[in-house]
Each structure stands twice: as structure tokens, then as C-alpha cells.
Amino acid sequence: MSTENTWQEQITSERFAGKTVIVTGAGSGIGKATALRVAKEGGTVIAADLSAERLDELVAENPSLSFVLVAGDITDEAVVSQIIAAANGTVHALANVAGIMDKFEPIHEVQDSTWERVFNVNVNSILRLTRAVVPLMLQAGAGSVVNVASEAGLRGSAAGVAYTASKHAVIGMTKNSAVMYGKKGLRFNAVAPGAVQTNIEAPMDSVFAQQAIGPLMGTLVPGVATAAQLAASITFLLSDDGTNVNGAVLASDTGWSAI
């Protein structure tokens, strides 16, 4: 059962006061909810998104909050450089939220173009932006990175082969980085959402997939979360409240991973 009708977001005043936090995919869905939560709690958000229009709407709707906008494709190194420049040498936390879905194609149906696009957005963009941020965090001796994975990073029945493989890769990057940088004061964690109310399109076009995993999707998904619920999980790990959590994969999925 979804908790969307009973749960209410509770803002923790000043939790991100004095902090600069990068959030990708900040124009909509989980990214927007995360950017809003950080900003409402006193942080300055470097809000990155492909859509300049969505970013402008974010600011127009919340004129009292602190946002620095970077519009562009985060798979582009030039846009990564713009994000780092906007941070002006200081990044306390990074939320890699931006991502795309596949169309549930199994391996014998997936096209190279789909595979490459999904990995470019879901994996390569995280590599490039995190690679640029880590030196700043190492210099500061502290920092928190949260990568948005998926239930598809924990199981094989939640998406097509491209998306599933990409989210397994995200979890691998997260755990490796937690080991590499943990003793330097940096924390790396992942959140694995289940079904969430976002604008990401995920059509199950494959007849093969409809027959193989369609019944599982219909019976095992316990509920749909709101983007704000995911933001609550992400911001916990981003903040100092997650001080003793490193290398974890938090299944924020209404209990799906327990089934």
C-alpha cells in the first residue's frame, strides 16, 4: 500500500544551512523534489536539468529559495564543467538523480542505440559529474554523494536489460567509491526506488517482456510512492544525519525488495 495519503513532509530547518548541493534532474520528479527539500532546509542548490524551461519554473514557483541553474545535457562534459563552475569551488553534497528508462526490451531485442543512450544518461553522466566533484570534496575532507539506482539494480524483473544493467552499474560505482573514499571523509550511498509518480516514460512495448515479467509487475509491486517520499530518503543520506552510513543501498520502495 502506498503511504502517499498519510505521510506529510516535515522540513528540518537549517539542515543544509551553509551547504552547496548539486542535484541533477532538478526540473521534475524526484530531482525537483530533492532540490526543493534541500533548498527549503537552507541549502544552496546547483539545479541541473536538460530543460531550461522546467528550471525557470522551479525558480518562479519558489522565489525565496536559493537555486543556481544549469540547463543542458549532463552527458556533455561541457555541461559538467558549467555545473562545477556554478559551485564556485565548494560542493558539500551531490545527488545524481537524472535518469531515463528503457522499453523493457530483453537482450535479444534491445538495440545498440537504446543500450548506449541508457548507459550514457544513467551511468556515464554519474561518472563524469562525480569525477569532477570528488577532488573538491577531497580537498575539503568531507562530502556526501547519493546516486539514484532502482529496484532494477536489485532484481531482474523490474525493467528491460539496458535499464537493469545500468542500475546495477550505479550500485557498483556507489559501493566501490564508498570503499575508495570512506577514509577520506567522503560518503557514497544509493537509493533504490520502486514505483514512483514521476514523468519518466516506461512503456512495455516488448510482447516478450509482457509475457515474461508483466505478470510479476502486476502482482509484486506493493505501491507507488511520491517524489517527495524519495526526496526524504535522498536528503537523509545527503545530510549529516547520514553520518554513519556509507556504501549502503537504501531500498525506498514501499517494501518491494522484501517480497
C-alpha positions as CSV (number, residue, x, y, z in Angstrom):
1,M,0.0,0.0,0.0
2,S,1.3,3.5,-0.8
3,T,1.7,5.9,2.1
4,E,1.1,8.9,0.0
5,N,-2.2,9.7,1.6
6,T,-0.9,9.6,5.2
7,W,2.6,10.8,5.1
8,Q,3.4,14.5,5.2
9,E,6.8,16.1,4.5
10,Q,8.4,17.5,7.6
11,I,11.0,20.2,6.9
12,T,14.1,20.2,9.1
13,S,15.0,23.8,9.4
14,E,18.6,24.7,8.5
15,R,19.7,21.1,8.0
16,F,21.6,22.2,4.9
17,A,22.4,25.7,6.1
18,G,25.7,26.9,4.5
19,K,25.8,23.9,2.2
20,T,26.1,23.8,-1.6
21,V,24.4,20.8,-3.0
22,I,24.3,19.7,-6.7
23,V,21.1,18.0,-7.8
24,T,20.7,16.6,-11.3
25,G,17.3,16.1,-12.9
26,A,16.1,19.0,-10.8
27,G,13.4,20.2,-13.2
28,S,10.9,17.4,-12.5
29,G,10.1,14.3,-10.5
30,I,12.5,13.0,-7.8
31,G,15.1,15.6,-8.8
32,K,12.8,18.5,-8.3
33,A,11.5,17.2,-5.0
34,T,15.1,16.7,-3.8
35,A,16.2,20.2,-4.9
36,L,13.2,21.7,-3.2
37,R,13.7,19.8,0.1
38,V,17.4,20.8,0.2
39,A,16.6,24.4,-0.5
40,K,13.7,24.6,2.0
41,E,16.2,23.3,4.6
42,G,18.6,26.1,4.0
43,G,20.9,24.8,1.2
44,T,22.1,26.4,-2.0
45,V,21.1,24.1,-4.8
46,I,23.0,23.9,-8.1
47,A,20.0,22.7,-10.0
48,A,20.9,20.9,-13.3
49,D,18.4,19.7,-15.8
50,L,18.0,19.2,-19.6
51,S,15.1,21.6,-19.7
52,A,15.8,25.3,-19.1
53,E,12.0,25.9,-19.1
54,R,11.5,23.5,-16.2
55,L,14.3,25.1,-14.2
56,D,12.9,28.5,-14.8
57,E,9.5,27.3,-13.5
58,L,11.2,25.9,-10.4
59,V,12.6,29.3,-9.5
60,A,9.4,31.2,-10.5
61,E,7.4,28.9,-8.2
62,N,9.9,29.3,-5.3
63,P,11.4,32.8,-5.4
64,S,12.5,32.8,-1.8
65,L,14.7,29.7,-2.2
66,S,18.4,29.6,-3.3
67,F,18.9,28.0,-6.7
68,V,21.7,28.3,-9.2
69,L,20.5,27.0,-12.6
70,V,22.5,25.0,-15.1
71,A,20.5,23.9,-18.2
72,G,21.9,21.3,-20.5
73,D,22.6,17.6,-21.2
74,I,24.6,16.2,-18.3
75,T,26.1,13.6,-20.5
76,D,28.1,16.5,-22.1
77,E,31.5,17.3,-20.4
78,A,30.9,21.0,-21.2
79,V,27.7,21.0,-19.1
80,V,29.6,19.1,-16.3
81,S,32.1,21.9,-16.4
82,Q,29.3,24.5,-16.1
83,I,27.9,22.8,-13.0
84,I,31.3,22.7,-11.4
85,A,31.9,26.4,-12.2
86,A,28.5,27.3,-10.7
87,A,29.5,25.6,-7.5
88,N,32.4,28.1,-7.2
89,G,34.9,25.6,-5.7
90,T,32.7,24.2,-3.0
91,V,30.4,21.1,-3.1
92,H,29.2,19.7,0.1
93,A,26.9,17.1,-1.5
94,L,25.8,15.7,-4.8
95,A,22.6,13.9,-5.7
96,N,22.8,12.1,-9.1
97,V,19.1,11.8,-9.8
98,A,18.8,12.3,-13.6
99,G,18.0,9.1,-15.5
100,I,16.0,7.5,-18.2
101,M,14.1,4.3,-18.6
102,D,14.2,1.7,-21.4
103,K,11.2,0.0,-23.0
104,F,11.6,-3.3,-21.2
105,E,13.3,-5.0,-24.1
106,P,15.1,-8.3,-23.3
107,I,18.6,-8.8,-24.5
108,H,17.7,-10.4,-27.9
109,E,15.5,-7.4,-28.7
110,V,17.5,-4.4,-27.4
111,Q,19.1,-2.1,-30.0
112,D,22.6,-0.6,-29.7
113,S,21.1,2.9,-29.7
114,T,18.9,2.1,-26.7
115,W,21.7,0.5,-24.8
116,E,24.1,3.3,-25.4
117,R,21.6,6.1,-24.6
118,V,20.5,4.4,-21.3
119,F,24.1,3.9,-20.2
120,N,25.1,7.4,-21.3
121,V,22.5,9.0,-19.2
122,N,22.2,6.6,-16.3
123,V,25.9,5.6,-15.8
124,N,28.3,7.8,-17.8
125,S,26.8,11.1,-16.6
126,I,27.3,9.9,-13.0
127,L,30.9,9.0,-13.7
128,R,31.6,12.4,-15.3
129,L,30.0,14.6,-12.7
130,T,31.2,12.6,-9.7
131,R,34.7,12.5,-11.2
132,A,34.6,16.3,-11.3
133,V,33.2,16.8,-7.8
134,V,35.3,14.3,-5.9
135,P,38.5,16.4,-6.0
136,L,36.7,19.3,-4.4
137,M,35.4,17.0,-1.6
138,L,38.8,15.5,-1.1
139,Q,40.2,19.0,-0.7
140,A,37.6,19.8,1.9
141,G,37.9,16.4,3.6
142,A,34.2,15.8,3.6
143,G,31.3,15.2,1.2
144,S,28.2,13.1,0.5
145,V,27.2,11.6,-2.8
146,V,23.8,9.9,-3.3
147,N,23.2,8.0,-6.5
148,V,19.6,7.1,-7.5
149,A,19.6,3.5,-8.5
150,S,16.4,1.5,-8.7
151,E,14.7,-1.7,-7.7
152,A,16.1,-2.8,-11.1
153,G,19.5,-2.6,-9.6
154,L,18.5,-5.2,-7.0
155,R,16.4,-7.6,-9.2
156,G,16.0,-8.7,-12.8
157,S,12.2,-8.3,-13.0
158,A,11.8,-4.5,-12.9
159,A,12.8,-3.3,-16.3
160,G,14.5,-4.2,-19.6
161,V,18.1,-5.4,-19.9
162,A,19.5,-1.9,-20.6
163,Y,18.0,-0.2,-17.6
164,T,18.6,-3.2,-15.3
165,A,22.2,-3.4,-16.2
166,S,22.7,0.4,-15.9
167,K,21.3,0.5,-12.4
168,H,23.4,-2.5,-11.3
169,A,26.3,-0.4,-12.6
170,V,25.2,2.5,-10.5
171,I,25.2,0.4,-7.4
172,G,28.7,-1.0,-8.3
173,M,30.0,2.6,-8.7
174,T,28.5,3.5,-5.4
175,K,30.0,0.7,-3.4
176,N,33.4,1.0,-5.0
177,S,33.5,4.7,-4.3
178,A,32.4,4.2,-0.7
179,V,35.5,1.9,-0.1
180,M,37.8,4.1,-2.1
181,Y,37.0,7.4,-0.3
182,G,35.5,6.4,3.0
183,K,38.7,7.1,5.0
184,K,39.0,10.5,3.3
185,G,35.7,11.7,4.8
186,L,33.5,11.1,1.8
187,R,30.3,9.0,1.9
188,F,28.7,7.3,-1.1
189,N,25.3,5.8,-0.9
190,A,22.5,4.8,-3.3
191,V,18.7,4.9,-3.1
192,A,16.7,2.2,-4.9
193,P,13.2,3.5,-5.7
194,G,10.4,1.2,-6.7
195,A,7.3,2.6,-8.4
196,V,7.3,6.4,-8.2
197,Q,5.0,9.1,-9.5
198,T,7.3,10.8,-12.0
199,N,7.3,11.9,-15.6
200,I,9.7,9.2,-16.8
201,E,8.1,7.2,-19.5
202,A,8.4,3.4,-19.3
203,P,6.3,1.7,-22.0
204,M,6.4,-2.1,-22.0
205,D,6.5,-2.3,-25.8
206,S,8.0,-5.7,-25.9
207,V,5.5,-8.6,-26.2
208,F,8.2,-10.9,-24.9
209,A,8.6,-8.8,-21.8
210,Q,4.8,-8.5,-21.3
211,Q,4.7,-12.3,-21.1
212,A,7.8,-12.8,-19.0
213,I,7.7,-10.0,-16.4
214,G,4.3,-8.3,-17.0
215,P,2.5,-10.7,-14.5
216,L,5.3,-10.1,-11.9
217,M,5.0,-6.3,-12.2
218,G,1.2,-6.6,-11.8
219,T,1.3,-8.7,-8.6
220,L,4.6,-7.8,-6.8
221,V,4.7,-4.0,-6.8
222,P,3.2,-3.1,-3.4
223,G,2.5,0.6,-4.1
224,V,3.5,3.9,-5.7
225,A,5.5,6.5,-3.8
226,T,5.5,10.2,-4.3
227,A,8.6,12.1,-5.5
228,A,8.7,13.8,-2.1
229,Q,8.9,10.5,-0.3
230,L,12.0,9.6,-2.3
231,A,13.4,13.1,-1.6
232,A,13.1,12.4,2.1
233,S,15.3,9.3,1.7
234,I,17.8,11.0,-0.5
235,T,18.2,14.1,1.7
236,F,18.7,11.9,4.8
237,L,21.7,10.3,3.2
238,L,23.0,13.6,1.7
239,S,22.8,15.3,5.1
240,D,24.9,15.0,8.2
241,D,22.1,12.8,9.6
242,G,23.5,10.0,7.5
243,T,26.9,10.4,9.2
244,N,27.5,6.7,9.8
245,V,26.0,5.4,6.5
246,N,28.5,4.6,3.7
247,G,28.2,2.2,0.9
248,A,24.5,1.5,1.6
249,V,21.7,0.9,-0.9
250,L,18.6,2.2,0.7
251,A,15.5,0.5,-0.8
252,S,13.0,3.2,-0.8
253,D,10.4,1.1,-2.5
254,T,7.3,0.6,-0.3
255,G,8.7,-2.7,0.7
256,W,9.1,-4.2,-2.8
257,S,12.6,-5.5,-2.1
258,A,11.3,-7.5,0.9
259,I,8.9,-9.6,-1.3
